[in-house]
Amino acid sequence: MTVANVAYARSTGRPRAFALDYWIVGTVAGLLLIGLIMVASASISISARELGQPFSYFERQLFYVVLGLAVALAGVVVPTQIWEKYAIYLLGGAFLMLVLVLIPGVGHSVNGSRRWIRLGIMNFQVSELARVMLLTYIASYAVRRADELRSDVRGFLKPVGVLAAAAVLLLIEPDFGAATVLMATGLCVLFLAGVRVRHLLLPVVLAVAAMALLAVTSSYRLRRLIGFLNPWADPFDSGFQLTQSLIAIGRGEWFGVGLGSSVQKLFYLPEAHTDFVFAVLAEEFGFAGVLVVIVLFGLLVGRALRIAREAAAAGLTFQSYLAAAIGIWIGLQTFVNVGVNMGLLPTKGLTLPLFSYGGSSMLVTLGWIGVLLRIHHETAASGRNSMPAARRRA
């Protein structure tokens, strides 16, 4: 819907149609479709062995997608002013969930990590939703305390303290990857809000130093780091996961071995349908398939950042920061997951958004997509984004 149509609708008193962003809808639909195909392919063997049905994981993932689309619809319907108005309550809810999951009997432990709460039909990973709520508060704070944030270092340290406290709770679970992505995304939003670079440097250096210290002082994280630096030194223990992922990617070559023909998913590659589904994609569809998926993610992230810029030009500052947070978060998590699969980063346990098997990630990501579509609609409906292109660039 163009700005001229919006103005005409206002002048005639007719209700405005929803301004749908077809770039977002198209890229998300493409990623969901490819992701469902890959989850079905990657999980068929383990599903048959563990559950007795080869497509059980696929059916669950399809259910999560349908449920996630309903959550996205809710994100589309709810005005973003609601999120801004109740941001402080979202902050409290985020910390409450991060504390509750650590309580024995409330939080559910899997593979030594206490990250989930049982919700009957699924185990919900609270860190996924908590990060959204925290970043919404950060965007709200950046609007309410804009002058203090840009001029006084104390105004900057307050939201950094919030992010640091949440990161500590995530590390206790432990969820090193979620803590890293949360801190990085939050600091990026604060930077976009106008924080001075010299104020930003100290917390960045401290955060990097703290993460490095945690990595070398924890035995299992140190083993992951050593395995990442030279996985072939111990290919049957600390380097097993990465070596199997690299073998899968290498077998794919240019055009892959064909859908369903992956060998590594046959109980060689751990977590083939979750954290390492990208490696199975590379094996079955090769460089061509990888390129298509990366381009789709690039389009999604780029469109989110463009919506953020358009919202800023329309004077919707909170919506601008929130759209930027969505784009940065999806981009960072995609980069980390792909980097882990390719041996560029140590194993973090982060899913590939809209792609990996898992209900928590799917529901939260599609909910964010719904909010992003709502921001695009509100920007178009504001009628204030019709300024000349040269002024928008300025």
N, C-alpha and C positions, 0 to 999 in steps of 0.2 A: 504494500500500500504506500503510495507516494505521499509526500508532504502536501501537495496540491489537493489530493483526495481527502486528506485529513481536514484541511481548511474548509473544503467544500462541505464535508459532512458536518462540521461545526456550524457553518452558516445556515444550513438547512435544518439543523436540529435532529438529523437522523443519527442513530447509533453507529459508532465507528466499527468497522470490521477489524478483526484481530490482524495485526501486521506480522505475518509469519516470516521467519528467516529461512528461506529454502536451502541456503548453504548449510546451515546447522542441521536441519532435518535430513538433508541428503547424506551428509558425511556420517552422522550418527546412525542412520539406517544402514549405510554400507558397512560400518564397523560392527554393528550388531549382527548383521547377516553373516559376515565372514567369521566373526567370533563364535556364533552358534555352530557353524560348520566345523570350525577347528576344535571346539570343545567336544563335539560328537566324535570327531576322528581321534583326538588325543586320549579320550577317556574310555573308548569302547572296550579295550582289553581289561583295564582295571575295574570298570563297571561290571563286566561279566564275571570277573573273579570274585569281587567283594560283595556284589549285590545280586548276582545271578541274572541280571538283565543288561544287555550290552548298551542300551541307550538310557539307562536310569539317570546318569549325570546330565545328559543332554536334556531330558524331560524336565529335570529340576531347573536347569539353566533357563529353559524356555519359560517356565513358570516365573522365575525371578525377573526375566525381561518383561513379561506381561505386567507383573506387579510393579516393576520399576517405571513402566510407561504410565501407570496410574499415578505414581508419585510425581512423575514429571508433569502430568496434567494438573496436579495440585499446585506445583511450583508455577505453572503458567497462570493459574487462576488467581492466586493470592498476590495482591499488590506488594511491591517491594518496600513500600513505606511501613508495612507491618513488621518486616524483618528489622528495619532501622529503629522503629519505635520500641521494640521489645528486645533489642540487642543485649542489654544487660542481663535479662532473664535467660537468654540463650547462653551467655557466658557462664552463669551459675549452673545451668543444666549440663553444660559440657564438663565442668569440673566435678559435678555430682556423679556423672556417668563414669568418669575416669577413676574416681575413688571407689565407687560401688564394684567395679569389675575386679578390683584388687582384693575384695573381701571374700574369704573362702566360703563356699556355699552359694554365693551370688555369682561371682565370676567363674567361668568354665575354662579349664586349662586344657590345651592341646599342644603336644610336643614341647612341654616345658614352659609355654607362654600362657599367661592368664589374660586373654584379650576378649573373650566372648561372653555373652549373656544368652542363656537359652530362652527362646521365644516360642516354644512349641513347634512351629513348622520349620524353624531354622535356628542356627546359632548366629547371633548378630554381633559383629565386631564393632564395639562402641567407638573405637578410635576414628573410624570412618566418619561417623556423624559428628563426633566431638570436634574434629578439625573444621568441618563446615561451620559449626556454631561459633567456634573461636575466631575464624577468619571473618565471619559476619560482624562480630563485635569489633575486630580491628578496623574494618572498613567504616563502621559507625563512629568509632573513636577518632579516626582520621578526619572525619567531617566536623564533629563537635568540638574538637580541640585543635583545629587546623593551625591557628596562630601560635599556640603554645608548642605544638609539635615541631614547627619550623624554626622557632626562635630560641626555645629553651631546651637544654638537654634533658631536664627532668621530665618535660612533656613527652620526650621520646622514650625515656627509660621505663615509664609506666607500662606501655603496651609490650615492651620487650620483656619486662618482668612477668607479665601475664603469659607470654609465649614460653618463657623459660620454665615457669611453674608447670605448665601443661606438658612441656617436653620431659621434665623430670618424672611426672606420673607415667608418661608413655614409656620411658626407659625402665621404670620399675616393672612393667608388665612381663618381659621387655619387648618393646617395639621400636627398635633403633631407626628403621626406615621411616616410619610414620613421624617420629620426632624430627628427623632431618628435613623431611618435606614440609612439615608445618612451620619450622623455624625459617626455612628458606623462603617459602611463600609469604609468610607474614612480614619478613624484612623487605621483600620486594614491594609489597603493597605500601609499606611505610615510606619506602624510597620514592614511589610514585606520588605519594602524598606531599612530598617536598622536604623530607628530612635532609639535613645537611650531610654531606658525604663524610665530613670529619666526625660527626656524631655517630654515623653508621659504622665506621671502621672498627671501633673498639668492641662492640658486641659481636660483630662478625668474627673478629680475631679470637675473642674469648669462646665463641660457640665452636669454631673449628678446633681450637686447642682442647676444649672439653670433650668433643666427639673423638678426637685422636687419642686422648688419655683413656677414655672409656674403652676404646677399641683394643689398646695394648695391655690394659689391666684386667680385661675379662678373658678367661681362657678360651671360651668357645668363639668369641669374636676374634681373638688373635689367631685361632686356627683357621677361621674363615679368611682372614686377611692374608695369612701365609699361603693358603690354598689358592686364593685369587692371584697372588703374585707369581706363583709357579705351580699351577694345578697338576702338571705332568710329573712333578716330583713325588706325589703320592696319589696316583690316579684312582686308587681303590678305597681311599678313605676321605681325607680332607678335600681332595681335589676331584672327587668322583662326580659330583653334580655338575661342575663346570666342564669337565672333560667330556661328559656325555652330551652336554648342550653344544659344545664346540663341534663334536663329531656330527651331531644332527645338522647343524648349520652348514658344515663343510660338505655333507652328502647332498645338500640341496642344489649346489652349484647354481646355474643360471635359471633353470625352469623347474627344478624340483624333481622328485621321484614319483609324483602323482598323489592325488588325494587318497588317503587311506593306506598308502604304501610305506609309511614311516616305520623304520625298524626300532629307533630309539624309544618310541613310546611303548614298546612291548616290554615293560618292566625294567628297562635300562635307565631311562631318564626319570628321576624322581620328580613328583609334582608336575607331570607333563601337561595336565589339563588346567593347572592353576598358574603358578609363578613362571613356568617354562613353556607355556603354550606357544610363545613366539618362536622358540627353537623348533617346535614341530611344524609350525607354519613355514619356516625357512627350509626345513627338510622336504616338505611335500610340495611347496610351490616355488622354492628357490628364490634367487635375488629378485625376480620379477614380482612375486607375491609380496615379499618384504617391502619392496619399493611402493607398491600400491597402498599397503597399510600405513607406512610412514607418511606418504603424501596425504592420506585421509586425516591422520592425526595432525599433520601440519596445517591443513585447511581448517580443522576444527579450532585449534589453538589460535591461528591467525585471525579467524573470524571473531572469536571471543575478544581478542585484543582490539579489533576494529570496532566492535560494539562498545567496548569500554571508551574508546576515543570519541565515538559519536555521542555517547551519553555525557561525557565531559563537555563536549561542545554545546550540548543542549542544556547545560547547567544542572544535570542530574549527577552530582558529585558522588553520593553514596553508591548509586547504581554503577557508576563508572569504576569505582574501586572494587565493587563486588564482582563485576564482569571480569576485571583484570585478575582478581584472585582466582576465579574459576579457570581462566585460560592458563595462568601460570601454574596452578596446581595440576591440571591435566597434563601440561607439557612436562613438568618436572617428574611426575610419577611415570609417565611414558618413557622419558629419557632414562630414568633409573632402571626400570624393568628391562628395557631393551639393552642397556649397558651391562646389566648383570648377565643376561642371556649370552651376550657376545664376549664376556670376559673383560669388559672395560671397567667394571665396578665390582666391589665385593658383594656377595649375596646379601640381600636386604629383606626378602620376604614380602615385597610389594607386588600387588597384582597389576596387570595391564588393564587400564580403564576400558570398560565396555567390551572387554575381550575375554579375560580370564574367567574361569569358573568361580562362582561365589556370589551369594545373595547380598551381603552387606555392601560390597563395592558397587554392584550393579544398581541397587536401590538408591544409594547416595549419589552416584555419578549421574544417573538419569534425573534425579531430583534437582541437581545443580544445572543440568541442561534445561530443565523446565524454567528455572529461575533466569537463566541466560536468555531464553526466548521471551520471558516476561519483560526483561530489561530492554530488549530490542523493541518490543511493542510500545512500552512506555516512552522510549526515546522518539519513536515515530509519531506517537500520539501527542507528544508535547508541542509539536509544531515549531520548536526552537532549534532544530538541527538543520534548518534550511539556509544557514549562512554560507557564503561563498567558500569554495574549496580552499582558496588561499588562506582565508581567515581560520578555517578549521585546522589547517596544517600549522599555522602559527600558534 
